[in-house]
Amino acid sequence: MAERQASALREQFIAVLGHDLRNPLSAILSGMDIMALSPLDERQRLVAKVVKGSADRMSALIDDVLDFARGRLGDGMSLSRTPVRLGPILMQVIDELRSSYSERQISADINLPDAVDCDPGRLSQLLSNLVANALVHGSITGPVTILAHCNDGALLLSVANSGEPIPKAALARLFQPFTRDEIRPCQQGLGLGLYIASEIARAHGGQLAAKSNPNETLFTFEMPLTTPEFTGRPS
């Protein structure tokens, strides 16, 4: 009982800390946005770019900590589902990652002509986490391939990369939090990206699976499609 209470207290502390860090971080980001509008010399622009990049990374880490705390404290992954054209939303995520990793090859085949009932923000987060994981841990010379389509009443989204395969023992713990150092030591981050992606999949009633061999490492998200119920007078 004491161990469970101590664990709950630690996770509550993480949640409060992550929440309270947002205010000073927002001030830093706002200040950097204002500074970017002012005339700066080359050195000042470089410093502003570095600070802005670091603040954006801090913001992403705080998001990961808060999502982790919500899941562990029993609130679960919050969703705001709505029927949306998911294809353009996913392509925006891919284009942003292409801009950040301009030296890498990221190919995408997104075929989602119909509306999908989902939380578009959360699925964007899932895709971003999977692609970032592929870019960081995969071969720097091999492509990252993204496929998305609907088949047999399900949404299928996959991300593949080449490089060294994930050991079988590590695959069994891949979606557990804080396992990064066990799989790829000396990497940046908290090791929460895949855990959060799997929680997003589970919250949508789907699942996230991984397989890895010398040819490729493949992550596949599968979610059953639901038919949205629209109310109102017929036109």
C-alpha positions, 0 to 999 in steps of 0.5 A: 500500500505504501509503495502504491501511494508513493508511486501515485504521489510521484506521478501526481508530482510529475503531472503538476510539474509539467502543468506548471512549467507551461506558463514560463515556457509560454513566456519564453516562446512569446518573447522569441516570437516578438524578437523574431519580428525585430531587426537582428544581426546574424549572430542574434538571429542564430541565438534566437533560432537556437533558443526557439528550437530548445523551447519547442523541444521543451514544449514537446517534452512537457506534452509527453510528460502530461500524456504519460501522467494522465494515462498512469493516473487513470484519466486515460488518453483524452480524445475529441473525435470528429469526422474529418478528412484525415489525409491532408492533416497527416500530410501536414505532419509529414511536410513539417517533418520533411522541413525539419529533416531536409536531408532525409528521404521521407516518402508517403502514400496517403489514400484516405478519400473519405472522412474518418471518425477520429481525434485528428490531433491525436492521430497527428501526434501518433504519426509524428512520434512514429516518423520521428522514431524512424528518423532517429533510430533508423538508417540515416541513408535509408528512406522512411516510408509512410502508408495510410489507407482504409481496408475491410472496415479499418484504418491502416497506417504504417511507418517503415524504416531500414537499419539495424533490427530491434532485438526480440527481447526489446520488442516485447517492451517497446511500448512500455515507458522509459525503455529508450536506453534499453533499446537505443542507448545514448539517445535524446528524449524521455523514451515516451514517444512509442508509449504515448503512440500506443496509448493513442491507438488504444484510446481509438479502439485500435492497436499499434504493433511492431516487427523488425528484421534486417530488411526493415522495422515496421510499425502498423496502427490499425483502427476499426472504422465507425460510421458517424451518425449525423443528425438533422433534417434531410436536405 
